Each structure stands twice: as C-alpha cells, then as structure tokens.
Amino acid sequence: MAFPEDVLTEDEHVVLHLHPHWKALIRPVAVLVLAIAAVAAGVLFLPSGGGGSITLAVIGGLSVLAVLCLSAWPYIAWRTTHYLFTNERVVLQHGVFSRERRDIPLSRVNDHSMNQRFVGRLLGYGTLTIESAGERGQSVLVDVPKVDRVQTKLYELVEAFHDKHSLGDGELREILAERDRSADA
C-alpha cells in the first residue's frame, strides 16, 4: 500500500519511504510454508474416505486459519506501517482498519539515536529513536532497515531544514545594518 501523496504539503517532497525490515516477514512465511506442507502431507499420507477425509478437512481448516492469522495479517500490518522522511517532517503511520499517524516537524527534532543488536547488524536493521519537543517526546521506530543510513539522512534533513529557516551571519548583519540606516534617517 503506497503512502498517500495527498498528505504532503505543496513544497514538501519524500526523501525516504520505508516499511519495517523484511525480517518481520520470516515467521509469516514460515507459517505459510508449514501450512502448505501439512496439507500436502495430509493428502499424501492420510487414507481416502472416512476418518482420513475428516482429518484432512481439519488439517486444511486449521492451516487456512493459521495462514490468515499468522501470515496474512502480519503481512498486511507490515505493508501498512510507513516510516516517511520528507524535507519538512517525519511521518510515522500504521494501522489496518484504523490508522494512527504521527508527524514530527524537523524543526522540533531535538535528538535522534540508533541502536543495533548483533542480529540487527548482521541483517541490516535497528531501532531509531527520535526525540522531539512536545508533549509526546520520544518516538521509537523499530526494525528500521539500514538504520545507520536512515539516521545520517535524518541528520542531514534536520540540518538542511535549520539552514533553510535560519539567518546566516551575513544575512543578520545586513538586517541590522538596514535597521540602523532606517533609525538614522
């Protein structure tokens, strides 16, 4: 599910659009493979007719239920979780039937840190914590793919935003000089 472009402001553009790391799909894929294997084993090894057919129907029903609950649902939840980094804000959105979205303007990002455990370093994911000014304070993004690169990109975005929206020394001197000329006249 693509992130809706209509949530962006006129001058805003997407720099990074991520879903949680693919490792979140390992268990759903394993459940799918096991369910298929269970049904295939039932077809091959259970006797046809009578108790074999009932057992095969039970195995099939449980397999479908397991796939729906333990494979399809986690996949849909993974696809509907978005980590969006734009030139103006960080947008965190998740939810299948209901949606929760949190916007963190780059102007309010005070600090950000990342954490990678051993397995995360091997597979290329980690946790990114963004601390912002406001009542909710910290936002923790788990299983961020290439978290070290994402943290660097976030730093670049915050710095670029501050540079764009703050006065440089030359601009400040120019404004003060203009003010002094206006006061002298």
N, C-alpha and C positions, 0 to 999 in steps of 0.2 A: 504494500500500500504506500503510494507515494505521498510525500508530505504536501499538503495543500499550499500552493503558491499564494493564495489569497490572504494568508495571514501575514505576509510580508508588507512592509511599508513601501512607498513609492521608490525611494532611493536605496532600499535595502536589497542585498543580494546574498545568496547562500555561499558560504565558503567551504563548510564541511557538513555533510548529512550522513549520519551513522546510525546503525542499529547496534544492539549489544553484540558481542563477539559470537562467532558461529559455534563456539563450544557449548552454548546454551541449547543447541540442537542435537547434541550427541545422544542424550537419553531418549528424546522423541524418536530419533531414527532407530536406535537400538530396540525400542518397544515395537516399532513398526516391523522391523526385521523378525523379531521373535514371534510376533503375532502371525505373520505370514508363514514362518517355519512351523508354528503349532498347528495351523490349519492344514498345511501341506503334509505334516506327519500324520495328522488325523485321517486325511484322505487316503494316504498310502497304507497305514498300518491298522486302522480300525476295520472290523468286518462290516460288510454292507448289510443293511437291514437291521431291524430290531434295536438292540441296545447300542450298536455301533453308530447308527444314524442319529439316535438321540444324543449320544456323547459328542458326535461331530457337530451337531447343532449347538450344543452347549459351548464347545470349544470355539466355534465360529462366532457365537453371540458375545462371549467374553472377549474374544480377540477384537471384534468391532468396538466394543465398549472401551477396551484398553487403548485402542488406536485413537478413538475420539477424545478420550480424557487425557491420555498421557502423550499423545503425538500431535494431533491436530490442534488442540487448544494451546499447548505451549508454542507451537509454530506461529499461530495467529497472534498470540501475545507478543512474541518476538518481533514479528513484522509490524506491529502497531506501536512499538516502542521506538521513539525517534530522539536522537541527540542532534540538534541542529545548531550550527555555529554560523552566524551571519556577521556582516560588518558592523552591526549595531547591537546585537544581543545574542544570548544563548537561550535556546528554546528546548525545554525538556517536555516531551509529551508521551503519554502511554494510556492504554485503555482500549478495550474491545467494544463493549456495549456502551459504557460511559467513558468519557475522556477526561483526563486531567492534564493540564498544561501549565508549565511554569516558565515565565520569561524572566531572564536576568539581564538587564541592560548592562552593556560593557562598562558604562560609567560607574556602576555600583560594584563591580568586581574588585574586591579588596585583596584577595589572595587566592591562589589555587595550588593544589599539591596533588601528586600522584603516588600510588602505591602499587607495587607489583610483587606478588609472591613468586616462588620458584617456578611453579607450573605456569603462572601467568607470563613470566619471562620467556619460557620455552615456547608457549603458544602465541605470544604477542598480544596480551590483553592485560588490563589492570583497572584500578579504581581511581577515578578523578574526583577530587573534592574541590568544589568552588565555594569560596566564602564571599558573601556579598553583604553590603549594607542593607539593612532592612530587618523586619521582624522575623523572617524565616531563616535568616543567617546562612546556614550551610546547605548545599545541595551535593549529594553523593551520587555519582554516575558509576554504576558497577559494570564490570565486563566491557570496558571501552576498548575496542580494537586499536592497536598501535597507540596506546595511551601516552607514551613519551612524545610522539609526534603531535598528538592532539593537544597536549599541554603546551608544547612550544608554539603551536599555531594559535592557541588561546592567548598566550603572552603577546604574540605579535599583533593580534587583533585588538587587545586592550591598549597596547602602546600606540598603535595607529589611531585608534579612536581618541585617545587623550591628546595626541599630537594634532589631530584634526580640529578638536574642540577646545584647544587652549592657545593662549597667546605665546608666541616666542619672545625672546628678549628684544629683538629688533622691532617687532610689532608693538610691544608695550612702550618702548622708548618713543616710538612715533606717535602713539596716542597721547602720552604725557607731554610731548613737545607741542602737539596740536592744542592740547588743553592749555598749556602755558601761553601760547600765542593768542588764544582766544581770551584769556584772562588779562593779558597785557593790552589788548586792543580796546 
